[in-house]
Amino acid sequence: MKSVTADTRTAIRSLHLMGSGNLEDMKTVFTADAVNREAKDEPPDTRGLGPGAFYATALWLRRAFSDLTWEVHDAVQDGDLVVVHATMSGRQTGPFVSYAPDGSVAVVFPPLGRRFAVTQTHWSRMRDGMVAEHWANRDDLGMGQQLGWTPPSPSYIVRMLLARRRERRNAAVTHMITTS
């Protein structure tokens, strides 16, 4: 029987919390200065450090996908690095918004209500029993194909453009409210 280390359990738990955890849960698995290397295409509030940034990533994913889960297939640890191979699945019920490096809305994929299941590999650098750094390899093309994003039909392209306009307006209004 394989032994599972505490670090491996924590790395696995960090994935499951993306689908259902709250900020207090995130504080139990991410260091105060934890960095998510994947946040470059995510909303600006996910690009910070620590549990709050990871919780912002969870909320961003949950806005787009319901029934979000990770089925873990394998996990290995080498020193302070834990690697988890999993299948992420769910159903797109909200817009999936991708962001530009400057934090502006880049692309919006409106929901079609479809389900998806794609493999991913998550890499976690551990420190003092918590995740201090995270990055991943994901099958984004496979997810896009399952969700009907690619290849897009002409009508879906129009929906994408309209959704992007809505998201950009919402972001502008939010910015005006928070800066006044």
C-alpha positions as CSV (number, residue, x, y, z in Angstrom):
1,M,0.0,0.0,0.0
2,K,1.3,3.5,-0.9
3,S,1.8,5.9,1.9
4,V,0.4,9.4,1.4
5,T,2.2,12.3,3.0
6,A,0.6,15.2,4.8
7,D,1.9,17.5,2.1
8,T,0.3,15.3,-0.6
9,R,-3.0,15.4,1.3
10,T,-2.8,19.2,1.5
11,A,-2.1,19.6,-2.2
12,I,-5.1,17.4,-3.0
13,R,-7.3,19.3,-0.6
14,S,-6.3,22.6,-2.2
15,L,-7.8,21.3,-5.5
16,H,-11.0,20.2,-3.9
17,L,-11.4,23.6,-2.1
18,M,-11.4,25.3,-5.5
19,G,-14.8,23.8,-6.0
20,S,-16.3,24.2,-2.6
21,G,-14.1,25.9,-0.1
22,N,-14.4,29.3,1.6
23,L,-11.7,31.8,2.5
24,E,-11.1,30.3,5.9
25,D,-10.6,26.9,4.3
26,M,-8.0,28.4,1.9
27,K,-6.1,29.8,4.9
28,T,-5.5,26.3,6.1
29,V,-3.8,25.1,2.9
30,F,-2.1,28.2,1.3
31,T,0.8,30.2,2.9
32,A,0.3,33.9,3.4
33,D,2.7,34.6,0.4
34,A,1.5,31.7,-1.8
35,V,1.7,32.5,-5.5
36,N,-0.4,31.0,-8.3
37,R,1.6,31.1,-11.6
38,E,-1.6,30.5,-13.5
39,A,-3.2,33.8,-12.5
40,K,-1.9,35.8,-15.4
41,D,-5.1,35.1,-17.5
42,E,-7.4,35.4,-14.5
43,P,-9.1,38.5,-13.0
44,P,-6.9,41.1,-11.3
45,D,-7.9,40.1,-7.8
46,T,-6.5,36.6,-8.3
47,R,-3.0,37.9,-9.1
48,G,-2.0,38.7,-5.6
49,L,-0.5,36.5,-2.9
50,G,-1.9,34.2,-0.3
51,P,-5.2,32.5,0.4
52,G,-7.3,35.5,-0.7
53,A,-5.9,35.4,-4.2
54,F,-6.5,31.6,-4.4
55,Y,-10.0,32.1,-3.1
56,A,-10.6,34.8,-5.8
57,T,-9.5,32.1,-8.4
58,A,-12.0,29.7,-6.9
59,L,-14.8,32.3,-7.2
60,W,-13.9,33.1,-10.8
61,L,-14.1,29.4,-11.7
62,R,-17.3,28.9,-9.8
63,R,-18.9,31.8,-11.6
64,A,-18.4,30.0,-14.9
65,F,-18.7,26.3,-13.8
66,S,-21.2,24.5,-11.6
67,D,-20.7,21.0,-10.2
68,L,-16.9,21.7,-10.3
69,T,-14.9,18.7,-9.1
70,W,-11.4,17.2,-9.4
71,E,-11.1,13.4,-9.5
72,V,-7.5,12.6,-8.4
73,H,-5.8,9.8,-10.3
74,D,-2.2,10.0,-9.0
75,A,-0.1,12.1,-6.6
76,V,3.6,12.0,-6.1
77,Q,6.0,13.9,-3.9
78,D,9.7,14.7,-4.4
79,G,11.2,16.9,-1.8
80,D,9.0,20.0,-1.4
81,L,7.2,19.4,-4.7
82,V,3.9,17.6,-4.9
83,V,2.4,16.7,-8.3
84,V,-1.3,15.7,-8.6
85,H,-2.8,14.2,-11.8
86,A,-6.5,14.8,-11.9
87,T,-9.6,15.2,-14.0
88,M,-11.5,18.5,-13.6
89,S,-15.2,18.3,-14.5
90,G,-18.2,20.4,-14.3
91,R,-20.9,22.2,-16.3
92,Q,-20.6,25.7,-17.8
93,T,-23.5,27.7,-16.4
94,G,-21.9,31.2,-16.5
95,P,-19.6,33.2,-18.7
96,F,-16.0,32.1,-18.7
97,V,-13.9,35.3,-18.8
98,S,-10.2,35.4,-19.7
99,Y,-8.2,38.5,-18.9
100,A,-5.4,40.3,-20.7
101,P,-2.0,41.0,-18.9
102,D,-3.3,44.5,-18.0
103,G,-6.3,43.0,-16.2
104,S,-8.8,44.0,-18.9
105,V,-11.4,41.6,-20.2
106,A,-9.8,39.8,-23.2
107,V,-12.3,37.0,-24.2
108,V,-15.7,35.9,-22.9
109,F,-17.1,32.4,-23.6
110,P,-20.9,32.5,-22.9
111,P,-22.4,29.3,-21.4
112,L,-24.0,26.7,-23.5
113,G,-24.8,24.5,-20.5
114,R,-22.5,21.7,-21.6
115,R,-20.5,19.4,-19.3
116,F,-16.8,18.8,-19.6
117,A,-14.1,16.6,-18.1
118,V,-10.4,17.3,-18.8
119,T,-7.2,16.0,-17.4
120,Q,-4.8,18.4,-15.6
121,T,-1.5,18.1,-13.7
122,H,-1.1,20.4,-10.7
123,W,2.3,21.2,-9.2
124,S,2.5,22.5,-5.7
125,R,5.7,23.7,-3.9
126,M,5.1,23.0,-0.2
127,R,6.4,24.9,2.8
128,D,5.7,24.2,6.4
129,G,2.8,21.8,5.3
130,M,1.1,24.4,3.1
131,V,1.1,25.2,-0.6
132,A,3.5,28.1,-1.3
133,E,3.5,28.0,-5.1
134,H,1.1,26.5,-7.7
135,W,1.2,25.9,-11.4
136,A,-0.6,23.5,-13.8
137,N,-0.7,21.8,-17.1
138,R,-4.3,21.8,-18.4
139,D,-6.1,20.5,-21.5
140,D,-7.7,23.9,-22.4
141,L,-8.2,22.9,-26.0
142,G,-10.1,19.7,-25.0
143,M,-12.2,21.8,-22.6
144,G,-13.0,24.3,-25.3
145,Q,-14.0,21.6,-27.7
146,Q,-16.3,19.9,-25.2
147,L,-17.9,23.2,-24.2
148,G,-18.5,24.3,-27.8
149,W,-16.0,27.2,-27.8
150,T,-13.9,25.8,-30.6
151,P,-14.4,25.8,-33.4
152,P,-17.0,28.5,-32.8
153,S,-20.0,28.8,-35.0
154,P,-20.8,32.2,-36.4
155,S,-23.7,32.7,-34.0
156,Y,-21.4,31.8,-31.1
157,I,-18.8,34.3,-32.2
158,V,-21.5,37.0,-32.0
159,R,-22.5,35.8,-28.5
160,M,-18.9,36.0,-27.5
161,L,-18.5,39.6,-28.7
162,L,-21.7,40.6,-26.9
163,A,-20.7,38.9,-23.7
164,R,-17.3,40.6,-23.8
165,R,-18.9,44.0,-24.3
166,R,-21.1,43.3,-21.2
167,E,-18.2,42.2,-19.1
168,R,-16.1,45.2,-20.1
169,R,-19.0,47.5,-19.2
170,N,-19.4,45.7,-15.8
171,A,-15.7,46.1,-15.1
172,A,-15.8,49.8,-16.0
173,V,-18.8,50.4,-13.7
174,T,-17.1,48.4,-10.9
175,H,-13.9,50.4,-11.3
176,M,-15.9,53.7,-11.2
177,I,-17.7,52.6,-8.0
178,T,-14.5,51.4,-6.2
179,T,-12.5,54.5,-7.1
180,S,-15.1,57.1,-6.2
